[in-house]
Amino acid sequence: MNTEQRLQVLRSRGYSAERAEALVLLREAAVVLFSAFPDSFVIFGGANLILFHGSMRHSADLDLLSTGAEMPDSRQMAAVLEAGLKPLCQLWGFEGPKVQITVSDESLKKILVSKSDGTALFTVDLTRMGTILAGEIEEHTFESASSSTTVTIKAASRDLLLLQKAEAFIRRRAVKVRDAYDAKLLVDGGAALGSGLQQHLDDDLRWEEFGAEQIRERIAQIDARRCQAELANVLPEKVFNELREKDFQPLRDVFLRIFSGRLKGEFQS
């Protein structure tokens, strides 16, 4: 699939021309980073959902989870991104990219990729915080959009992503309804928590001392006001309206299903 075909696929999902271009550049960023730093990280989060699971929710973050004892150096990552993305930027007729390190410490590295005029395209976020299970890592072969380079991309499986979304739902200080949308996308695509992943979630609930009442309170916060504020600008209008017509109940239902054991009192804290 060439660059124009990738843009057309994204446009057919409902992405604007500008967001489609940013996502193709994000994909190219994954290619150049995995080529330069093999076996250093896996893709999770919204970028994973877009690249591998057909998500229609826009995400401007390439979320990477470190798999090594040491994370790659921020300056080296920035240099790789700047050199690797330049040919595609030139192909589209704009100068850049402008690559800026915004956070760099032992547990988090954040790099902002923008056009030369300062228009933000996406960020690359590399962190140590997250669950990695060897049996839940998938490998995908990506071709570069601007060269003959082929690279193996490692990504969290849809089942592991579902666990991560459930964990995020109980660990965040404030509810983010994107977690519910993403969980619904994954469940609709066949994701499920097998016994091992379910045990991880059960252990998290015990550790966080998160009970049935707290779960119900959080699910109730997935309301029309919050969904309007957080989803209307990142989903195609048709998709958002279909959820609104159902008062966003499908987003609440997915967590009622995921946490059904806790809500029914099937295990003790």
C-alpha positions in Angstrom: 0.0 0.0 0.0 1.5 3.4 -1.0 1.2 6.6 0.8 -1.8 7.9 -1.1 -3.7 4.6 -0.5 -2.9 4.9 3.3 -4.3 8.4 3.3 -7.4 7.3 1.4 -8.0 4.5 4.0 -7.8 6.9 6.8 -10.1 9.4 5.0 -12.6 6.6 4.5 -12.8 6.1 8.3 -13.7 9.7 8.7 -10.4 11.4 9.4 -9.8 14.9 7.9 -7.1 15.4 5.4 -4.9 17.1 8.0 -5.3 14.3 10.6 -4.8 11.6 8.0 -1.5 13.2 7.0 -0.4 13.4 10.6 -1.3 9.7 11.2 0.7 8.6 8.2 3.6 10.6 9.6 3.0 8.9 13.0 3.2 5.5 11.3 6.4 6.5 9.6 7.8 7.6 13.0 7.1 4.1 14.2 9.0 2.7 11.3 12.1 4.8 11.8 12.2 4.3 15.6 11.8 0.6 15.5 14.4 0.4 12.8 16.9 2.4 14.9 16.0 0.9 18.3 14.9 -2.7 17.7 13.6 -4.6 20.7 13.4 -1.4 22.8 9.6 -0.9 23.0 6.1 -1.9 22.0 3.3 0.2 20.7 0.2 0.5 22.9 -2.5 3.2 23.4 -4.5 5.1 20.7 -1.8 4.7 18.0 -2.0 0.9 18.3 -5.8 1.0 18.0 -5.5 3.2 14.8 -2.7 1.2 13.2 -4.0 -2.3 13.9 -7.6 -2.2 15.0 -9.3 0.3 12.7 -10.1 2.9 15.4 -11.9 6.0 14.3 -10.9 8.0 17.4 -8.1 10.4 16.5 -5.0 10.1 18.6 -2.0 12.5 18.4 0.3 10.3 20.5 2.6 7.5 19.5 2.6 5.7 22.9 5.6 3.4 23.4 6.2 1.1 26.4 9.9 0.4 27.2 10.9 -3.3 27.2 14.6 -2.8 28.0 16.6 -2.1 31.2 17.5 1.3 29.7 15.4 3.5 27.5 16.9 5.0 24.3 18.5 8.4 24.7 16.0 11.3 24.0 18.4 13.2 21.8 19.1 10.1 19.7 15.4 9.5 19.3 14.8 13.1 18.2 17.6 12.9 15.7 16.3 9.7 14.2 12.8 11.2 13.9 14.0 14.4 12.3 16.1 12.6 9.6 13.5 9.8 9.1 10.5 12.0 8.7 12.1 14.7 6.5 11.6 12.8 3.1 7.9 12.4 3.7 7.5 16.0 4.7 9.3 17.1 1.6 7.1 14.8 -0.5 4.1 16.7 0.8 5.6 20.1 0.2 6.2 21.4 3.7 9.4 22.1 5.6 10.2 20.0 8.6 9.7 18.3 10.7 10.4 20.3 13.8 11.3 17.9 16.6 11.4 19.1 20.2 12.1 17.1 23.4 9.6 18.3 26.0 10.2 15.7 28.8 13.2 13.5 29.4 13.8 11.6 32.6 14.3 8.0 33.8 10.6 7.0 33.4 9.2 9.2 30.7 10.5 10.7 27.4 8.2 12.9 25.4 9.0 14.3 21.9 6.8 16.8 20.0 6.8 16.6 16.2 5.5 19.7 14.4 5.6 21.4 11.1 8.2 24.1 10.7 5.5 26.7 11.3 4.8 25.2 14.7 1.6 23.3 13.9 1.7 20.2 16.1 1.4 16.9 14.4 1.9 14.3 17.2 4.0 13.4 20.1 6.1 10.3 20.8 5.7 9.2 24.5 8.0 6.5 25.8 7.4 5.3 29.3 8.1 2.4 31.6 4.7 2.4 33.3 2.4 -0.3 32.0 1.8 -4.1 31.9 3.8 -6.2 29.4 3.1 -9.9 29.1 5.4 -11.8 26.7 2.5 -13.9 25.3 0.5 -10.7 24.5 3.0 -9.0 22.2 2.4 -9.2 18.5 4.7 -8.6 15.6 3.8 -6.7 12.4 5.8 -5.9 9.3 5.8 -2.3 8.2 7.2 -0.8 5.0 8.5 2.8 5.0 6.4 5.3 3.2 9.4 7.1 1.8 12.1 4.4 1.4 12.5 0.7 0.8 13.0 0.0 4.5 11.0 -2.8 6.1 10.9 -3.2 9.9 9.2 -5.4 12.5 6.9 -3.5 14.7 6.0 -4.9 18.2 2.6 -4.1 19.6 0.4 -5.0 22.5 -2.3 -7.5 21.5 -6.0 -6.4 21.6 -6.5 -8.5 24.8 -3.6 -6.8 26.5 -4.9 -3.4 25.3 -8.3 -4.3 26.9 -6.6 -5.0 30.2 -4.7 -1.7 30.0 -7.9 0.2 29.3 -9.6 -1.5 32.3 -6.6 -0.6 34.5 -6.6 3.0 33.3 -10.3 3.2 34.1 -9.7 2.4 37.8 -6.3 4.1 38.1 -6.8 7.6 36.6 -7.6 10.4 39.0 -10.5 11.4 36.7 -12.6 9.3 34.3 -11.7 9.6 30.6 -14.4 8.4 28.4 -12.0 7.6 25.6 -11.1 4.5 27.7 -14.7 3.3 27.4 -14.8 4.0 23.6 -11.5 2.2 23.1 -12.6 -0.8 25.3 -15.8 -1.0 23.3 -13.8 -1.0 20.0 -11.7 -3.8 21.3 -14.6 -5.9 22.7 -16.5 -5.4 19.4 -13.4 -6.7 17.6 -13.2 -9.9 19.7 -11.0 -8.9 22.6 -11.5 -10.7 25.9 -9.8 -11.1 29.2 -8.7 -14.7 29.5 -8.1 -16.2 32.9 -4.5 -14.8 33.2 -5.5 -11.3 32.2 -8.6 -11.4 34.4 -6.4 -12.4 37.3 -4.2 -9.3 36.7 -7.3 -7.1 36.7 -8.6 -8.8 39.9 -5.3 -8.2 41.6 -5.3 -4.5 40.5 -8.8 -4.1 42.0 -7.6 -5.6 45.3 -4.4 -3.5 45.3 -6.3 -0.3 44.5 -9.1 -1.2 47.0 -11.6 -0.6 44.3 -15.0 -1.9 45.1 -18.3 -2.3 43.4 -19.7 1.0 44.5 -16.6 2.9 43.2 -16.9 1.1 39.9 -20.6 2.0 39.5 -19.8 5.7 40.4 -17.1 5.8 37.7 -19.3 4.2 35.1 -22.1 6.7 35.9 -19.6 9.5 35.0 -19.6 8.3 31.4 -22.4 10.7 30.8 -23.6 12.9 27.9 -21.7 16.0 29.2 -18.4 14.3 29.5 -18.8 12.4 26.2 -19.6 15.6 24.4 -16.6 17.3 25.8 -14.1 14.5 25.2 -15.3 12.6 22.1 -17.1 15.0 19.8 -13.9 16.4 18.4 -12.0 13.1 18.0 -14.7 10.9 16.4 -16.4 11.2 13.0 -19.7 13.0 13.3 -21.7 9.9 12.3 -20.0 7.7 14.9 -20.5 10.2 17.6 -24.1 10.8 16.8 -24.9 7.1 16.8 -23.5 6.9 20.4 -25.4 10.0 21.4 -28.7 8.6 20.1 -28.2 5.8 22.5 -27.3 8.2 25.4 -23.8 6.7 25.3 -25.1 3.5 27.0 -22.8 1.2 24.9 -19.8 3.0 26.5 -21.1 2.3 30.0 -22.1 -1.3 29.1 -18.6 -2.3 28.1 -17.3 -1.6 31.6 -20.3 -3.1 33.2 -19.4 -6.3 31.3 -15.6 -6.1 32.0 -16.2 -5.5 35.8 -19.2 -7.8 36.1 -17.4 -10.2 38.5 -16.6 -7.4 40.9 -20.1 -5.9 40.6 -21.7 -9.3 41.3 -19.3 -9.9 44.3 -17.8 -13.0 42.8 -14.5 -12.5 44.6 -13.5 -10.9 47.8 -11.1 -8.1 48.4 
